[in-house]
């Protein structure tokens, strides 16, 4: 069944202007993401991935081009964003952080309590609800960020390398928890990662970006049945071939960027 379009981007370009001139971060980006689709952006460092997410989050304005995020008519925020780190409020407890977006929207206390309790349980944070961020590990802080984002019930979820700073064990656990919540909620997710394994595990599609200025240069469909586990990804010969193709792409883009800088 064909998905309804949730995110639509047309000819989006972003340039940053400085005294010495301008730097084009994104060049003529166009793509669509379907309702409930999980899409990963993969590209070399500095290719504009985070800039693109910040534009969709309303934190930056495009220089050229337009984008739309479909609203289904309910009074929910257009987007929530999960950052790599420093995404939670240090003077609020775990429970207060998870409830923060709902309270800012002045949701009824009953709904705030129900959603907060539900996502604390889904992310294994129930026993830590009264702790403050300084008392949490990096993995626990990211659980708080994810719980808060889903509890706020946005139209789309934007995730900027949320697991990059975690050790492998915590990363695998959080990836599985994220997929479990995503499969239940049906949220549309745009997820930045440098990890090819992570992109193959999580996504329905992978969009490969060029080095700066960032362009979408290839789309890879990940049609391996869900639920998936990392061991399935690494043992599957088709996924192994896709891993190598993406790795070669990244290597070529890095080398091209270096040649252009010389």
Residue pairs with C-beta under 8 A, 6 or more apart in sequence:
2 34
3 34
3 35
3 36
3 37
4 34
4 35
4 70
5 32
5 33
5 34
5 35
5 70
6 33
6 34
6 35
6 36
6 37
6 69
6 70
6 155
6 156
6 188
7 32
7 33
7 56
7 67
7 68
7 69
7 70
7 156
7 188
7 190
8 32
8 67
8 68
8 70
9 29
9 30
9 31
9 32
9 65
9 66
9 67
10 30
10 65
10 66
10 67
11 28
11 29
11 30
11 64
11 65
11 66
12 26
12 28
12 29
12 30
12 52
12 55
12 62
12 64
12 65
12 66
12 67
13 24
13 26
13 27
13 28
13 29
13 62
13 63
13 64
13 65
14 24
14 25
14 26
14 48
14 51
14 52
14 55
14 60
14 62
14 63
15 22
15 23
15 24
15 25
15 63
16 22
16 23
16 25
23 212
24 212
24 213
25 48
25 51
25 212
25 213
25 214
26 48
26 51
26 52
26 55
26 62
26 213
26 214
26 215
27 213
27 214
27 215
28 65
28 215
29 52
29 65
29 214
29 215
29 216
30 65
30 216
31 207
31 216
31 219
33 39
33 156
33 188
33 190
34 188
35 70
35 186
35 188
36 186
36 187
36 188
37 188
37 189
37 204
37 205
38 182
38 188
38 189
38 191
38 202
38 203
38 204
39 189
39 190
39 191
39 203
39 204
39 205
39 206
39 207
40 191
40 192
40 193
40 198
40 199
40 202
40 203
40 205
40 206
40 207
41 49
41 52
41 53
41 190
41 191
41 192
41 193
41 206
41 207
41 209
42 193
42 194
42 196
42 199
42 206
42 207
42 208
42 209
42 246
42 250
43 49
43 208
43 209
43 210
43 211
43 214
43 250
43 253
44 209
44 210
44 211
44 250
44 253
44 254
44 257
45 194
46 211
46 212
46 257
47 209
47 210
47 211
47 212
47 214
47 253
48 209
48 212
48 213
48 214
49 160
49 192
49 209
49 214
50 160
50 192
51 60
51 214
52 214
53 81
53 158
53 160
53 190
53 192
54 60
55 61
55 62
55 67
56 67
56 69
56 79
56 156
56 158
56 190
57 79
57 81
57 158
58 78
58 79
59 81
69 78
69 79
69 155
69 156
70 155
71 78
71 155
72 155
75 105
76 152
76 153
76 154
76 155
77 101
77 105
77 152
77 153
77 154
77 155
78 154
78 155
78 156
79 154
79 155
79 156
79 157
79 158
80 101
80 148
80 149
80 150
80 152
80 154
80 157
80 158
81 149
81 157
81 158
81 159
81 160
82 142
82 145
82 146
82 149
82 157
82 158
82 159
82 160
82 162
83 145
83 160
83 162
84 160
84 161
84 162
84 164
84 165
85 138
85 141
85 165
87 141
87 142
87 145
88 97
88 133
88 141
88 144
88 145
88 148
89 96
89 97
89 100
89 133
90 132
90 133
90 134
91 132
92 100
92 132
92 133
93 129
93 130
93 131
93 132
94 120
94 125
94 128
94 129
94 130
94 131
94 132
94 133
94 136
94 144
95 116
95 120
95 129
95 130
97 133
97 144
97 148
98 116
98 119
98 120
98 125
98 144
98 147
98 148
98 151
99 112
99 113
99 115
99 116
99 148
99 151
100 148
101 148
101 149
101 151
101 152
102 111
102 112
102 115
102 116
102 151
102 152
103 112
105 152
115 151
115 153
116 151
117 126
118 151
119 125
119 147
119 148
119 150
119 151
119 181
120 126
120 129
120 147
122 147
122 150
122 177
122 180
122 181
123 143
123 144
123 146
123 147
123 177
123 181
124 143
124 177
125 140
125 143
125 144
125 147
128 136
128 140
133 141
133 144
136 144
137 170
138 165
138 166
138 170
139 166
139 167
139 170
139 173
139 174
142 162
142 163
142 166
142 174
143 174
143 177
145 162
146 162
146 174
146 177
146 178
146 181
149 157
150 157
150 181
150 185
150 187
154 187
155 188
156 187
156 188
156 189
156 190
157 187
157 188
157 189
157 190
158 189
158 190
159 189
159 190
159 191
159 192
160 192
161 192
161 193
161 194
162 174
162 191
163 170
163 171
163 174
163 175
163 193
163 195
163 198
164 193
164 194
164 195
166 174
171 198
172 230
175 198
175 201
175 202
175 230
176 229
178 202
179 201
179 202
179 226
179 227
179 228
182 189
183 226
183 227
191 199
191 202
191 203
193 199
193 202
196 243
196 246
196 247
196 250
197 230
197 233
197 234
197 243
199 206
199 222
199 246
200 206
200 222
200 224
200 233
200 239
200 242
200 243
201 228
201 229
201 230
201 233
203 222
204 221
204 222
205 219
205 220
205 221
205 222
206 219
206 220
206 222
206 246
207 216
207 218
207 219
207 220
208 216
208 217
208 218
208 219
208 220
208 246
208 249
209 215
209 216
209 217
210 217
210 253
211 253
211 254
211 256
211 257
212 257
217 249
218 249
220 242
220 245
220 246
222 242
224 232
224 233
224 236
224 238
224 239
232 239
233 239
234 240
